[in-house]
């Protein structure tokens, strides 16, 4: 197993790794809409939060030598299922023709009062 810790991203405050690579598969921990430099939560609109969380997943994947087009599965946690249309619109724009397996899980609360968290499983390039 190999720990994936992007060099330009602060070490997580919690007891986890941003990603783990094992046998050609990358497991990306749930990414919140946080700025990479400060790791502070972003409190903007759901569209902005969705894009930032996806870009954070992408950042971990790139540090592991992969990319969004290699994602096999996403799990998306959203604080209000009524936001799903906006989340899906941003997701569709960023993902384009690539359609990995996906689950949407409505949850009551997310850490730091964010509205979305995204985790991924991807193949190494």
MOPAC internal coordinates of N, CA, C and O (Angstrom, degrees):
PM7 1SCF
backbone

  N    0.0000 0     0.00 0     0.00 0    0    0    0
  C    1.4541 1     0.00 0     0.00 0    1    0    0
  C    1.5238 1   109.50 1     0.00 0    2    1    0
  O    1.2310 1   121.50 1   -33.44 1    3    2    1
  N    1.3214 1   114.74 1   146.56 1    3    2    1
  C    1.4597 1   120.65 1   179.53 1    5    3    2
  C    1.5324 1   108.40 1  -128.74 1    6    5    3
  O    1.2310 1   120.68 1   -51.49 1    7    6    5
  N    1.3200 1   116.30 1   128.51 1    7    6    5
  C    1.4622 1   121.70 1   176.80 1    9    7    6
  C    1.5220 1   108.72 1   -78.17 1   10    9    7
  O    1.2310 1   120.58 1   -46.21 1   11   10    9
  N    1.3166 1   116.50 1   133.79 1   11   10    9
  C    1.4603 1   122.47 1   176.40 1   13   11   10
  C    1.5267 1   107.89 1  -104.12 1   14   13   11
  O    1.2310 1   120.87 1   -68.06 1   15   14   13
  N    1.3205 1   115.94 1   111.94 1   15   14   13
  C    1.4535 1   122.66 1   178.39 1   17   15   14
  C    1.5307 1   106.93 1  -131.96 1   18   17   15
  O    1.2310 1   119.86 1   -80.61 1   19   18   17
  N    1.3580 1   117.86 1    99.39 1   19   18   17
  C    1.4673 1   118.77 1   179.34 1   21   19   18
  C    1.5309 1   110.91 1   -53.57 1   22   21   19
  O    1.2310 1   120.76 1   -46.31 1   23   22   21
  N    1.3237 1   116.16 1   133.69 1   23   22   21
  C    1.4678 1   120.90 1  -174.95 1   25   23   22
  C    1.5198 1   112.88 1   -64.93 1   26   25   23
  O    1.2310 1   119.96 1   153.81 1   27   26   25
  N    1.3210 1   117.67 1   -26.19 1   27   26   25
  C    1.4665 1   120.30 1  -178.70 1   29   27   26
  C    1.5294 1   112.77 1   -97.22 1   30   29   27
  O    1.2310 1   120.47 1  -164.07 1   31   30   29
  N    1.2988 1   116.70 1    15.93 1   31   30   29
  C    1.4697 1   121.74 1  -179.26 1   33   31   30
  C    1.5273 1   108.70 1  -121.06 1   34   33   31
  O    1.2310 1   120.16 1   -47.48 1   35   34   33
  N    1.3345 1   117.30 1   132.52 1   35   34   33
  C    1.4669 1   118.91 1   178.59 1   37   35   34
  C    1.5256 1   111.56 1   -59.34 1   38   37   35
  O    1.2310 1   120.74 1   -31.17 1   39   38   37
  N    1.3098 1   116.19 1   148.83 1   39   38   37
  C    1.4554 1   121.50 1   175.64 1   41   39   38
  C    1.5239 1   108.77 1   -62.18 1   42   41   39
  O    1.2310 1   119.51 1   -44.19 1   43   42   41
  N    1.3316 1   118.53 1   135.81 1   43   42   41
  C    1.4658 1   120.14 1  -179.62 1   45   43   42
  C    1.5309 1   111.64 1   -57.09 1   46   45   43
  O    1.2310 1   121.57 1   -32.75 1   47   46   45
  N    1.3145 1   114.60 1   147.25 1   47   46   45
  C    1.4641 1   120.50 1   177.83 1   49   47   46
  C    1.5245 1   110.96 1   -75.39 1   50   49   47
  O    1.2310 1   120.20 1   151.41 1   51   50   49
  N    1.3213 1   117.22 1   -28.59 1   51   50   49
  C    1.4622 1   122.01 1   179.17 1   53   51   50
  C    1.5227 1   110.99 1   -84.28 1   54   53   51
  O    1.2310 1   120.87 1    -4.96 1   55   54   53
  N    1.3125 1   115.95 1   175.04 1   55   54   53
  C    1.4626 1   123.01 1  -177.48 1   57   55   54
  C    1.5351 1   109.83 1   -90.37 1   58   57   55
  O    1.2310 1   121.08 1  -106.35 1   59   58   57
  N    1.3340 1   115.54 1    73.65 1   59   58   57
  C    1.4630 1   121.28 1   179.43 1   61   59   58
  C    1.5207 1   108.97 1  -159.48 1   62   61   59
  O    1.2310 1   120.62 1    -9.70 1   63   62   61
  N    1.3198 1   116.43 1   170.30 1   63   62   61
  C    1.4638 1   123.38 1   175.38 1   65   63   62
  C    1.5218 1   108.26 1  -111.19 1   66   65   63
  O    1.2310 1   119.60 1   -33.65 1   67   66   65
  N    1.3317 1   118.38 1   146.35 1   67   66   65
  C    1.4596 1   119.81 1   176.22 1   69   67   66
  C    1.5281 1   112.22 1   -58.13 1   70   69   67
  O    1.2310 1   120.83 1   146.35 1   71   70   69
  N    1.3307 1   116.03 1   -33.65 1   71   70   69
  C    1.4558 1   119.79 1   178.36 1   73   71   70
  C    1.5141 1   110.81 1  -157.99 1   74   73   71
  O    1.2310 1   121.40 1   -19.99 1   75   74   73
  N    1.3179 1   114.94 1   160.01 1   75   74   73
  C    1.4626 1   123.01 1   175.28 1   77   75   74
  C    1.5258 1   107.07 1  -134.83 1   78   77   75
  O    1.2310 1   120.89 1   -47.50 1   79   78   77
  N    1.3248 1   115.90 1   132.50 1   79   78   77
  C    1.4641 1   120.73 1   173.30 1   81   79   78
  C    1.5189 1   107.89 1  -106.09 1   82   81   79
  O    1.2310 1   120.96 1   -47.65 1   83   82   81
  N    1.3241 1   115.77 1   132.35 1   83   82   81
  C    1.4579 1   121.03 1   179.54 1   85   83   82
  C    1.5212 1   108.50 1  -148.44 1   86   85   83
  O    1.2310 1   120.74 1   -58.15 1   87   86   85
  N    1.3190 1   116.20 1   121.85 1   87   86   85
  C    1.4696 1   122.67 1   177.90 1   89   87   86
  C    1.5352 1   112.47 1    51.03 1   90   89   87
  O    1.2310 1   120.11 1  -135.21 1   91   90   89
  N    1.3241 1   117.39 1    44.79 1   91   90   89
  C    1.4591 1   121.03 1   175.14 1   93   91   90
  C    1.5167 1   115.16 1    80.63 1   94   93   91
  O    1.2310 1   120.56 1  -171.96 1   95   94   93
  N    1.3161 1   116.53 1     8.04 1   95   94   93
  C    1.4617 1   121.12 1   178.83 1   97   95   94
  C    1.5265 1   108.90 1  -120.86 1   98   97   95
  O    1.2310 1   120.71 1   -42.83 1   99   98   97
  N    1.3201 1   116.24 1   137.17 1   99   98   97
  C    1.4604 1   121.76 1   179.05 1  101   99   98
  C    1.5248 1   108.52 1  -109.19 1  102  101   99
  O    1.2310 1   121.23 1   -51.36 1  103  102  101
  N    1.3139 1   115.25 1   128.64 1  103  102  101
  C    1.4588 1   122.82 1   177.54 1  105  103  102
  C    1.5264 1   106.89 1  -108.70 1  106  105  103
  O    1.2310 1   120.50 1   -66.84 1  107  106  105
  N    1.3294 1   116.65 1   113.16 1  107  106  105
  C    1.4588 1   121.50 1  -177.98 1  109  107  106
  C    1.5219 1   109.02 1   -98.35 1  110  109  107
  O    1.2310 1   120.98 1   -56.29 1  111  110  109
  N    1.3297 1   115.74 1   123.71 1  111  110  109
  C    1.4650 1   120.47 1   176.68 1  113  111  110
  C    1.5230 1   110.08 1   -60.61 1  114  113  111
  O    1.2310 1   120.94 1   -22.39 1  115  114  113
  N    1.3186 1   115.81 1   157.61 1  115  114  113
  C    1.4525 1   120.57 1   177.61 1  117  115  114
  C    1.5167 1   110.99 1   -53.13 1  118  117  115
  O    1.2310 1   121.20 1   -52.99 1  119  118  117
  N    1.3322 1   115.31 1   127.01 1  119  118  117
  C    1.4592 1   121.37 1  -179.35 1  121  119  118
  C    1.5256 1   109.29 1  -108.02 1  122  121  119
  O    1.2310 1   121.67 1   -53.79 1  123  122  121
  N    1.3069 1   114.42 1   126.21 1  123  122  121
  C    1.4554 1   121.62 1   176.86 1  125  123  122
  C    1.5218 1   109.13 1   -90.39 1  126  125  123
  O    1.2310 1   120.41 1   -14.36 1  127  126  125
  N    1.3164 1   116.82 1   165.64 1  127  126  125
  C    1.4625 1   119.36 1   174.31 1  129  127  126
  C    1.5298 1   109.66 1   -77.48 1  130  129  127
  O    1.2310 1   121.24 1   -96.52 1  131  130  129
  N    1.3255 1   115.23 1    83.48 1  131  130  129
  C    1.4625 1   121.65 1  -178.55 1  133  131  130
  C    1.5168 1   108.64 1  -126.00 1  134  133  131
  O    1.2310 1   120.56 1   -33.53 1  135  134  133
  N    1.3187 1   116.54 1   146.47 1  135  134  133
  C    1.4520 1   119.95 1   176.94 1  137  135  134
  C    1.5195 1   108.67 1   -70.91 1  138  137  135
  O    1.2310 1   120.25 1   -39.90 1  139  138  137
  N    1.3154 1   117.12 1   140.10 1  139  138  137
  C    1.4627 1   121.24 1  -175.93 1  141  139  138
  C    1.5204 1   112.61 1   -67.92 1  142  141  139
  O    1.2310 1   120.28 1   145.55 1  143  142  141
  N    1.3188 1   117.07 1   -34.45 1  143  142  141
  C    1.4637 1   118.67 1  -175.19 1  145  143  142
  C    1.5259 1   112.87 1   -74.53 1  146  145  143
  O    1.2310 1   119.84 1   139.47 1  147  146  145
  N    1.3245 1   117.91 1   -40.53 1  147  146  145
  C    1.4684 1   119.91 1  -176.58 1  149  147  146
  C    1.5128 1   113.45 1  -106.20 1  150  149  147
  O    1.2310 1   120.56 1   163.27 1  151  150  149
  N    1.3390 1   116.53 1   -16.73 1  151  150  149
  C    1.4685 1   123.11 1  -174.20 1  153  151  150
  C    1.5299 1   111.21 1    58.84 1  154  153  151
  O    1.2310 1   121.24 1  -147.71 1  155  154  153
  N    1.3221 1   115.23 1    32.29 1  155  154  153
  C    1.4533 1   120.76 1   175.15 1  157  155  154
  C    1.5224 1   108.79 1   -92.04 1  158  157  155
  O    1.2310 1   119.86 1   -38.60 1  159  158  157
  N    1.3418 1   117.87 1   141.40 1  159  158  157
  C    1.4647 1   120.09 1   179.61 1  161  159  158
  C    1.5188 1   111.42 1   -66.18 1  162  161  159
  O    1.2310 1   121.36 1   -32.91 1  163  162  161
  N    1.3286 1   115.00 1   147.09 1  163  162  161
  C    1.4548 1   122.24 1   179.18 1  165  163  162
  C    1.5235 1   108.08 1  -102.76 1  166  165  163
  O    1.2310 1   120.04 1   -53.80 1  167  166  165
  N    1.3045 1   117.53 1   126.20 1  167  166  165
  C    1.4598 1   121.60 1  -172.93 1  169  167  166
  C    1.5243 1   113.30 1  -105.15 1  170  169  167
  O    1.2310 1   119.39 1  -154.83 1  171  170  169
  N    1.3109 1   118.77 1    25.17 1  171  170  169
  C    1.4577 1   121.87 1  -178.48 1  173  171  170
  C    1.5192 1   112.94 1   -78.64 1  174  173  171
  O    1.2310 1   121.15 1    13.31 1  175  174  173
  N    1.3141 1   115.41 1  -166.69 1  175  174  173
  C    1.4640 1   122.77 1   179.69 1  177  175  174
  C    1.5235 1   110.40 1   -62.67 1  178  177  175
  O    1.2310 1   120.69 1   -21.73 1  179  178  177
  N    1.3256 1   116.28 1   158.27 1  179  178  177
  C    1.4648 1   121.41 1  -177.87 1  181  179  178
  C    1.5281 1   111.46 1   -58.86 1  182  181  179
  O    1.2310 1   119.71 1   145.51 1  183  182  181
  N    1.3218 1   118.16 1   -34.49 1  183  182  181
  C    1.4594 1   120.16 1   178.78 1  185  183  182
  C    1.5307 1   110.64 1   -62.52 1  186  185  183
  O    1.2310 1   120.42 1   135.86 1  187  186  185
  N    1.3223 1   116.80 1   -44.14 1  187  186  185
  C    1.4612 1   121.04 1   179.03 1  189  187  186
  C    1.5304 1   110.72 1   -68.19 1  190  189  187
  O    1.2310 1   120.41 1   140.05 1  191  190  189
  N    1.3282 1   116.82 1   -39.95 1  191  190  189
  C    1.4607 1   120.61 1   178.27 1  193  191  190
  C    1.5238 1   110.91 1   -63.65 1  194  193  191
  O    1.2310 1   120.50 1   139.27 1  195  194  193
  N    1.3237 1   116.66 1   -40.73 1  195  194  193
  C    1.4682 1   120.68 1  -179.88 1  197  195  194
  C    1.5167 1   110.67 1   -63.55 1  198  197  195
  O    1.2310 1   120.45 1   132.74 1  199  198  197
  N    1.3275 1   116.75 1   -47.26 1  199  198  197
  C    1.4611 1   119.50 1  -179.72 1  201  199  198
  C    1.5247 1   110.89 1   -62.53 1  202  201  199
  O    1.2310 1   119.82 1   137.17 1  203  202  201
  N    1.3098 1   117.95 1   -42.83 1  203  202  201
  C    1.4640 1   120.87 1  -179.42 1  205  203  202
  C    1.5292 1   111.30 1   -64.32 1  206  205  203
  O    1.2310 1   120.00 1   137.30 1  207  206  205
  N    1.3260 1   117.61 1   -42.70 1  207  206  205
  C    1.4703 1   120.35 1   178.20 1  209  207  206
  C    1.5297 1   110.54 1   -63.36 1  210  209  207
  O    1.2310 1   119.90 1   137.38 1  211  210  209
  N    1.3339 1   117.80 1   -42.62 1  211  210  209
  C    1.4705 1   120.75 1   177.54 1  213  211  210
  C    1.5260 1   111.45 1   -64.42 1  214  213  211
  O    1.2310 1   120.20 1   139.84 1  215  214  213
  N    1.3180 1   117.22 1   -40.16 1  215  214  213
  C    1.4715 1   120.63 1   178.20 1  217  215  214
  C    1.5269 1   110.64 1   -65.80 1  218  217  215
  O    1.2310 1   120.42 1   147.24 1  219  218  217
  N    1.3332 1   116.81 1   -32.76 1  219  218  217
  C    1.4636 1   119.76 1   176.72 1  221  219  218
  C    1.5266 1   110.98 1   -68.76 1  222  221  219
  O    1.2310 1   120.45 1   141.91 1  223  222  221
  N    1.3415 1   116.74 1   -38.09 1  223  222  221
  C    1.4678 1   120.10 1   173.08 1  225  223  222
  C    1.5268 1   109.09 1   -61.07 1  226  225  223
  O    1.2310 1   120.80 1   132.95 1  227  226  225
  N    1.3186 1   116.07 1   -47.05 1  227  226  225
  C    1.4647 1   121.50 1   179.83 1  229  227  226
  C    1.5315 1   111.21 1   -57.96 1  230  229  227
  O    1.2310 1   120.21 1   140.01 1  231  230  229
  N    1.3115 1   117.20 1   -39.99 1  231  230  229
  C    1.4590 1   121.89 1  -179.09 1  233  231  230
  C    1.5377 1   110.96 1   -62.19 1  234  233  231
  O    1.2310 1   120.49 1   136.40 1  235  234  233
  N    1.3132 1   116.66 1   -43.60 1  235  234  233
  C    1.4694 1   120.49 1   178.16 1  237  235  234
  C    1.5326 1   109.62 1   -66.18 1  238  237  235
  O    1.2310 1   120.51 1   137.31 1  239  238  237
  N    1.3294 1   116.63 1   -42.69 1  239  238  237
  C    1.4653 1   120.02 1   179.14 1  241  239  238
  C    1.5251 1   111.26 1   -60.41 1  242  241  239
  O    1.2310 1   120.29 1   135.92 1  243  242  241
  N    1.3207 1   117.05 1   -44.08 1  243  242  241
  C    1.4663 1   120.40 1  -179.50 1  245  243  242
  C    1.5308 1   110.90 1   -64.52 1  246  245  243
  O    1.2310 1   120.19 1   143.25 1  247  246  245
  N    1.3309 1   117.25 1   -36.75 1  247  246  245
  C    1.4699 1   120.46 1   176.83 1  249  247  246
  C    1.5280 1   111.12 1   -63.62 1  250  249  247
  O    1.2310 1   120.78 1   155.43 1  251  250  249
  N    1.3303 1   116.12 1   -24.57 1  251  250  249
  C    1.4680 1   121.63 1   179.19 1  253  251  250
  C    1.5261 1   112.08 1   -93.84 1  254  253  251
  O    1.2310 1   120.41 1  -179.13 1  255  254  253
  N    1.3407 1   116.83 1     0.87 1  255  254  253
  C    1.4588 1   119.87 1  -179.29 1  257  255  254
  C    1.5113 1   113.01 1    83.51 1  258  257  255
  O    1.2310 1   120.26 1  -151.48 1  259  258  257
  N    1.3279 1   117.11 1    28.52 1  259  258  257
  C    1.4580 1   121.00 1   179.74 1  261  259  258
  C    1.5296 1   108.77 1  -130.06 1  262  261  259
  O    1.2310 1   120.64 1    15.49 1  263  262  261
  N    1.3289 1   116.38 1  -164.51 1  263  262  261
  C    1.4620 1   120.98 1  -178.12 1  265  263  262
  C    1.5294 1   109.63 1  -162.37 1  266  265  263
  O    1.2310 1   121.25 1    -7.81 1  267  266  265
  N    1.3288 1   115.21 1   172.19 1  267  266  265
  C    1.4709 1   120.06 1  -179.69 1  269  267  266
  C    1.5297 1   112.20 1   -60.71 1  270  269  267
  O    1.2310 1   119.85 1   149.26 1  271  270  269
  N    1.3281 1   117.89 1   -30.74 1  271  270  269
  C    1.4635 1   119.34 1  -178.80 1  273  271  270
  C    1.5293 1   113.03 1   -74.94 1  274  273  271
  O    1.2310 1   120.43 1   179.29 1  275  274  273
  N    1.3239 1   116.79 1    -0.71 1  275  274  273
  C    1.4695 1   122.02 1   176.02 1  277  275  274
  C    1.5262 1   111.71 1  -106.62 1  278  277  275
  O    1.2310 1   120.31 1  -175.96 1  279  278  277
  N    1.3480 1   117.01 1     4.04 1  279  278  277
  C    1.4657 1   120.35 1  -179.83 1  281  279  278
  C    1.5231 1   109.15 1   -67.66 1  282  281  279
  O    1.2310 1   121.52 1   -46.44 1  283  282  281
  N    1.3237 1   114.70 1   133.56 1  283  282  281
  C    1.4608 1   122.72 1   177.86 1  285  283  282
  C    1.5183 1   109.82 1   -94.53 1  286  285  283
  O    1.2310 1   120.96 1   140.10 1  287  286  285
  N    1.3416 1   115.78 1   -39.90 1  287  286  285
  C    1.4589 1   120.06 1  -177.32 1  289  287  286
  C    1.5192 1   111.15 1  -152.53 1  290  289  287
  O    1.2310 1   120.99 1   -39.81 1  291  290  289
  N    1.3309 1   115.71 1   140.19 1  291  290  289
  C    1.4624 1   123.42 1   171.35 1  293  291  290
  C    1.5177 1   109.08 1  -114.28 1  294  293  291
  O    1.2310 1   120.89 1   -34.18 1  295  294  293
  N    1.3186 1   115.91 1   145.82 1  295  294  293
  C    1.4581 1   121.92 1   164.66 1  297  295  294
  C    1.5159 1   105.16 1  -120.82 1  298  297  295
  O    1.2310 1   121.12 1   -56.59 1  299  298  297
  N    1.3278 1   115.47 1   123.41 1  299  298  297
  C    1.4632 1   121.64 1  -176.75 1  301  299  298
  C    1.5154 1   108.57 1  -116.72 1  302  301  299
  O    1.2310 1   121.45 1   -58.32 1  303  302  301
  N    1.3220 1   114.83 1   121.68 1  303  302  301
  C    1.4622 1   121.93 1   177.35 1  305  303  302
  C    1.5218 1   107.13 1  -101.74 1  306  305  303
  O    1.2310 1   120.53 1   -52.77 1  307  306  305
  N    1.3230 1   116.59 1   127.23 1  307  306  305
  C    1.4609 1   120.71 1  -178.99 1  309  307  306
  C    1.5298 1   108.95 1  -128.78 1  310  309  307
  O    1.2310 1   121.00 1   -41.38 1  311  310  309
  N    1.3245 1   115.69 1   138.62 1  311  310  309
  C    1.4649 1   120.64 1  -173.16 1  313  311  310
  C    1.5263 1   113.69 1   -74.51 1  314  313  311
  O    1.2310 1   120.13 1   165.58 1  315  314  313
  N    1.3199 1   117.36 1   -14.42 1  315  314  313
  C    1.4649 1   121.13 1  -179.89 1  317  315  314
  C    1.5263 1   107.50 1  -151.87 1  318  317  315
  O    1.2310 1   119.84 1   -63.86 1  319  318  317
  N    1.3064 1   117.91 1   116.14 1  319  318  317
  C    1.4663 1   121.59 1  -176.49 1  321  319  318
  C    1.5347 1   111.38 1   -61.09 1  322  321  319
  O    1.2310 1   119.90 1   159.40 1  323  322  321
  N    1.3026 1   117.80 1   -20.60 1  323  322  321
  C    1.4693 1   121.20 1   176.16 1  325  323  322
  C    1.5294 1   111.76 1   -64.92 1  326  325  323
  O    1.2310 1   119.72 1   162.55 1  327  326  325
  N    1.3231 1   118.14 1   -17.45 1  327  326  325
  C    1.4639 1   122.45 1   179.17 1  329  327  326
  C    1.5292 1   112.05 1   -84.64 1  330  329  327
  O    1.2310 1   120.35 1   175.26 1  331  330  329
  N    1.3379 1   116.93 1    -4.74 1  331  330  329
  C    1.4512 1   120.68 1  -171.83 1  333  331  330
  C    1.5184 1   113.30 1   -57.75 1  334  333  331
  O    1.2310 1   119.26 1   140.71 1  335  334  333
  N    1.3198 1   119.01 1   -39.29 1  335  334  333
  C    1.4669 1   120.85 1  -179.90 1  337  335  334
  C    1.5181 1   112.29 1   -59.03 1  338  337  335
  O    1.2310 1   120.49 1   136.04 1  339  338  337
  N    1.3251 1   116.67 1   -43.96 1  339  338  337
  C    1.4609 1   120.80 1   179.39 1  341  339  338
  C    1.5320 1   110.86 1   -68.73 1  342  341  339
  O    1.2310 1   120.63 1   139.30 1  343  342  341
  N    1.3305 1   116.39 1   -40.70 1  343  342  341
  C    1.4625 1   120.72 1   178.02 1  345  343  342
  C    1.5279 1   109.27 1   -61.04 1  346  345  343
  O    1.2310 1   120.20 1   131.79 1  347  346  345
  N    1.3097 1   117.22 1   -48.21 1  347  346  345
  C    1.4569 1   121.72 1  -177.22 1  349  347  346
  C    1.5235 1   111.96 1   -63.14 1  350  349  347
  O    1.2310 1   119.92 1   144.37 1  351  350  349
  N    1.3337 1   117.76 1   -35.63 1  351  350  349
  C    1.4669 1   121.03 1   179.03 1  353  351  350
  C    1.5367 1   110.63 1   -63.40 1  354  353  351
  O    1.2310 1   120.31 1   134.65 1  355  354  353
  N    1.3249 1   117.02 1   -45.35 1  355  354  353
  C    1.4726 1   120.98 1   179.03 1  357  355  354
  C    1.5293 1   109.38 1   -67.21 1  358  357  355
  O    1.2310 1   120.48 1   133.83 1  359  358  357
  N    1.3220 1   116.69 1   -46.17 1  359  358  357
  C    1.4648 1   122.26 1   179.22 1  361  359  358
  C    1.5315 1   110.26 1   -55.60 1  362  361  359
  O    1.2310 1   120.16 1   132.48 1  363  362  361
  N    1.3247 1   117.29 1   -47.52 1  363  362  361
  C    1.4696 1   122.37 1  -179.04 1  365  363  362
  C    1.5211 1   111.43 1   -62.02 1  366  365  363
  O    1.2310 1   120.54 1   138.16 1  367  366  365
  N    1.3238 1   116.56 1   -41.84 1  367  366  365
  C    1.4659 1   120.73 1   179.41 1  369  367  366
  C    1.5251 1   110.75 1   -62.69 1  370  369  367
  O    1.2310 1   120.06 1   134.81 1  371  370  369
  N    1.3083 1   117.50 1   -45.19 1  371  370  369
  C    1.4605 1   121.34 1  -177.27 1  373  371  370
  C    1.5287 1   111.58 1   -73.06 1  374  373  371
  O    1.2310 1   119.86 1   139.20 1  375  374  373
  N    1.3126 1   117.86 1   -40.80 1  375  374  373
  C    1.4598 1   121.45 1  -175.07 1  377  375  374
  C    1.5231 1   113.15 1   -81.20 1  378  377  375
  O    1.2310 1   119.63 1   159.44 1  379  378  377
  N    1.3234 1   118.31 1   -20.56 1  379  378  377
  C    1.4647 1   120.97 1   177.89 1  381  379  378
  C    1.5136 1   111.73 1    59.74 1  382  381  379
  O    1.2310 1   120.73 1    48.60 1  383  382  381
  N    1.3269 1   116.20 1  -131.40 1  383  382  381
  C    1.4627 1   121.37 1  -177.03 1  385  383  382
  C    1.5209 1   113.95 1   -78.67 1  386  385  383
  O    1.2310 1   120.09 1   165.70 1  387  386  385
  N    1.3264 1   117.43 1   -14.30 1  387  386  385
  C    1.4712 1   120.87 1  -179.60 1  389  387  386
  C    1.5299 1   109.40 1   -74.20 1  390  389  387
  O    1.2310 1   120.42 1   -54.16 1  391  390  389
  N    1.3129 1   116.79 1   125.84 1  391  390  389
  C    1.4651 1   122.56 1  -176.72 1  393  391  390
  C    1.5263 1   111.07 1  -127.47 1  394  393  391
  O    1.2310 1   120.59 1  -100.83 1  395  394  393
  N    1.3446 1   116.48 1    79.17 1  395  394  393
  C    1.4651 1   118.05 1   178.07 1  397  395  394
  C    1.5177 1   111.03 1   -70.28 1  398  397  395
  O    1.2310 1   120.61 1   -14.52 1  399  398  397
  N    1.3139 1   116.44 1   165.48 1  399  398  397
  C    1.4644 1   119.95 1   172.13 1  401  399  398
  C    1.5298 1   107.39 1   -59.28 1  402  401  399
  O    1.2310 1   120.62 1   -28.65 1  403  402  401
  N    1.3381 1   116.42 1   151.35 1  403  402  401
  C    1.4627 1   118.32 1  -174.42 1  405  403  402
  C    1.5108 1   110.46 1  -154.73 1  406  405  403
  O    1.2310 1   121.41 1   -34.75 1  407  406  405
  N    1.3183 1   114.91 1   145.25 1  407  406  405
  C    1.4653 1   121.29 1   171.73 1  409  407  406
  C    1.5216 1   107.49 1  -128.11 1  410  409  407
  O    1.2310 1   120.96 1   -39.45 1  411  410  409
  N    1.3297 1   115.77 1   140.55 1  411  410  409
  C    1.4607 1   121.81 1   173.23 1  413  411  410
  C    1.5227 1   106.11 1  -113.33 1  414  413  411
  O    1.2310 1   121.28 1   -52.53 1  415  414  413
  N    1.3334 1   115.15 1   127.47 1  415  414  413
  C    1.4546 1   120.03 1  -176.09 1  417  415  414
  C    1.5296 1   108.63 1  -123.77 1  418  417  415
  O    1.2310 1   120.14 1   -69.71 1  419  418  417
  N    1.3348 1   117.34 1   110.29 1  419  418  417
  C    1.4619 1   118.26 1   175.40 1  421  419  418
  C    1.5271 1   109.68 1   -73.85 1  422  421  419
  O    1.2310 1   120.95 1   -45.71 1  423  422  421
  N    1.3111 1   115.80 1   134.29 1  423  422  421
  C    1.4650 1   121.71 1  -178.85 1  425  423  422
  C    1.5293 1   109.15 1  -130.30 1  426  425  423
  O    1.2310 1   121.24 1   -22.26 1  427  426  425
  N    1.3024 1   115.24 1   157.74 1  427  426  425
  C    1.4619 1   119.49 1  -178.59 1  429  427  426
  C    1.5252 1   111.59 1   -70.91 1  430  429  427
  O    1.2310 1   120.44 1   126.97 1  431  430  429
  N    1.3189 1   116.77 1   -53.03 1  431  430  429
  C    1.4592 1   121.57 1  -177.27 1  433  431  430
  C    1.5137 1   110.05 1  -136.80 1  434  433  431
  O    1.2310 1   121.21 1   -30.71 1  435  434  433
  N    1.3406 1   115.29 1   149.29 1  435  434  433
  C    1.4550 1   121.65 1   172.15 1  437  435  434
  C    1.5254 1   108.48 1  -121.34 1  438  437  435
  O    1.2310 1   121.55 1   -22.20 1  439  438  437
  N    1.3232 1   114.63 1   157.80 1  439  438  437
  C    1.4642 1   120.44 1  -177.75 1  441  439  438
  C    1.5340 1   110.80 1   -57.56 1  442  441  439
  O    1.2310 1   120.68 1   -36.03 1  443  442  441
  N    1.3092 1   116.30 1   143.97 1  443  442  441
  C    1.4638 1   124.48 1   178.82 1  445  443  442
  C    1.5281 1   112.80 1    62.00 1  446  445  443
  O    1.2310 1   120.35 1  -161.26 1  447  446  445
  N    1.3288 1   116.93 1    18.74 1  447  446  445
  C    1.4699 1   121.01 1   179.23 1  449  447  446
  C    1.5241 1   113.46 1    64.14 1  450  449  447
  O    1.2310 1   120.35 1  -157.32 1  451  450  449
  N    1.3404 1   116.93 1    22.68 1  451  450  449
  C    1.4559 1   118.93 1   176.52 1  453  451  450
  C    1.5267 1   108.94 1   -74.99 1  454  453  451
  O    1.2310 1   120.73 1   -12.25 1  455  454  453
  N    1.3263 1   116.20 1   167.75 1  455  454  453
  C    1.4630 1   120.77 1  -176.73 1  457  455  454
  C    1.5220 1   113.57 1  -102.23 1  458  457  455
  O    1.2310 1   120.36 1   170.74 1  459  458  457
  N    1.3481 1   116.91 1    -9.26 1  459  458  457
  C    1.4566 1   119.90 1  -174.76 1  461  459  458
  C    1.5262 1   110.75 1  -151.17 1  462  461  459
  O    1.2310 1   121.18 1   -31.43 1  463  462  461
  N    1.3276 1   115.34 1   148.57 1  463  462  461
  C    1.4648 1   122.82 1   171.62 1  465  463  462
  C    1.5269 1   106.35 1  -143.10 1  466  465  463
  O    1.2310 1   120.87 1   -42.35 1  467  466  465
  N    1.3443 1   115.94 1   137.65 1  467  466  465
  C    1.4626 1   120.33 1  -175.92 1  469  467  466
  C    1.5205 1   109.80 1  -129.99 1  470  469  467
  O    1.2310 1   120.87 1   -52.11 1  471  470  469
  N    1.3413 1   115.95 1   127.89 1  471  470  469
  C    1.4619 1   121.03 1   172.69 1  473  471  470
  C    1.5165 1   108.17 1  -117.98 1  474  473  471
  O    1.2310 1   120.89 1   -20.62 1  475  474  473
  N    1.3350 1   115.90 1   159.38 1  475  474  473
  C    1.4607 1   119.37 1  -174.36 1  477  475  474
  C    1.5228 1   111.45 1  -146.26 1  478  477  475
  O    1.2310 1   122.01 1   -22.79 1  479  478  477
  N    1.3173 1   113.75 1   157.21 1  479  478  477
  C    1.4593 1   123.16 1   169.51 1  481  479  478
  C    1.5213 1   105.70 1  -126.24 1  482  481  479
  O    1.2310 1   120.74 1   -50.78 1  483  482  481
  N    1.3344 1   116.18 1   129.22 1  483  482  481
  C    1.4696 1   119.97 1  -175.76 1  485  483  482
  C    1.5181 1   110.36 1  -139.76 1  486  485  483
  O    1.2310 1   121.28 1   -18.27 1  487  486  485
  N    1.3191 1   115.16 1   161.73 1  487  486  485
  C    1.4616 1   121.88 1   175.24 1  489  487  486
  C    1.5236 1   108.62 1   -91.24 1  490  489  487
  O    1.2310 1   120.80 1   -32.34 1  491  490  489
  N    1.3151 1   116.07 1   147.66 1  491  490  489
  C    1.4495 1   121.18 1   172.22 1  493  491  490
  C    1.5274 1   107.54 1   -71.53 1  494  493  491
  O    1.2310 1   119.84 1   -33.15 1  495  494  493
  N    1.3280 1   117.90 1   146.85 1  495  494  493
  C    1.4732 1   119.71 1   178.23 1  497  495  494
  C    1.5032 1   111.18 1   -66.52 1  498  497  495
  O    1.2310 1   120.10 1   180.00 1  499  498  497

